[in-house]
Amino acid sequence: PTSTFHSSLSNVTVTPFENFTMGKRLSFLFLLLLLFLSPFFLLLLYNRYIQRNGLLSRFASLKFDIHLVKSRSIKKMEERLDQIDFLLSFQVADKVKKSVKIIEEAIERYSIGNLSISFNGGKDCTALLHLIHMVLVDRNNRNGVKESKPCQYLKSVCFLCNNPFDQVIQFIKETEETYGLKTVTLNEPIKEGLKDWKDESGRDCDGIFMGSRRTDPYCAGLHYFDPTETEKGWTKIMRINAIIDWSYADLWEFIRAFKVQYCSLYELGYTSLGSKNNTKENPHLQKPEGSGFFPAYHLDDDLKERAGRHSSTKS
């Protein structure tokens, strides 16, 4: 049997590559190219269709997400602008890049020392603050400046509602430490609060970043840059609506992709925060048989964002 096997092998004819026809040569080279490029195609597939569309997130453990909330080190959050295209879906990436341009334009117009942010601990202003941080880190890197908390030069004001949640107050304090903010807290509506904060204190501030989005009450007609209506009693300041075109889903995609720290109430089923008097868990996130609520980012209908609220104010 062994001699027969060797005899059969001796009869096998191996055609040298140079004897292949041009068509066979091209086919062979094409197969080699496919084998070489297949890992890159798999990586592209993962990035474009699996990671970007959140197919893996459905199987993620809630413990992982809670860990992100509890983590308070800014170094554990993603802060590089060059990760926008990699971490986000095409549509959201385009919106975020547009917001980056608005933030950069605001800094060019007024300088960071003459800008402020309205920060009340809600998801919108939290995402906006982190994006401003990313822009400032990128600018510093391009200029050779090493600074871990560039937002320390950004003024911060909080127009706090009556009877706020303890978790919101705690999160504001933690965020101040994380980003280097020094927030002035006012217990009055934004119109009166801005006047007290800016005019009566003599603060030099030309523009204020707002976390407004078009789906918010009275915000559908806003622009990226909207001056206050001084003829209606507002103090003179430019309202900068850098994330005005983001949807609820866009917001959470950005927050989770960049591991942005957010108020723990959103893990408990709250989707829009106000006071304890007018805010409860979103009923559309209630788990089967009433065993608690899913986190805020599970909500799949932007129009139901405020289902847990009983007034027109929003965070």
Sequence and secondary structure as in RCSB ss.txt:
>XXXX:A:sequence
PTSTFHSSLSNVTVTPFENFTMGKRLSFLFLLLLLFLSPFFLLLLYNRYIQRNGLLSRFASLKFDIHLVKSRSIK
KMEERLDQIDFLLSFQVADKVKKSVKIIEEAIERYSIGNLSISFNGGKDCTALLHLIHMVLVDRNNRNGVKESKP
CQYLKSVCFLCNNPFDQVIQFIKETEETYGLKTVTLNEPIKEGLKDWKDESGRDCDGIFMGSRRTDPYCAGLHYF
DPTETEKGWTKIMRINAIIDWSYADLWEFIRAFKVQYCSLYELGYTSLGSKNNTKENPHLQKPEGSGFFPAYHLD
DDLKERAGRHSSTKS
>XXXX:A:secstr
 HHHHHHHHHT     GGGS HHHHHHHHHHHHHHHHHHHHHHHHIIIIIITTTTTGGG  HHHHHHHHH   GG
GS   GGGHHHHS HHHHHHHHHHHHHHHHHHHHH GGGEEEE  S HHHHHHHHHHHHHHHHHHHHTT   S G
GGGSEEEEE  SS  HHHHHHHHHHHHHHT  EEEE S HHHHHIIIIIITT   SEEE    TTSTT TT  SE
EE  GGGT  S EEE TTTT  HHHHHHHHHHTT    GGGGGT  S   TTTB   GGGB GGG  B  GGG  
 GGGTTTTBSSS   
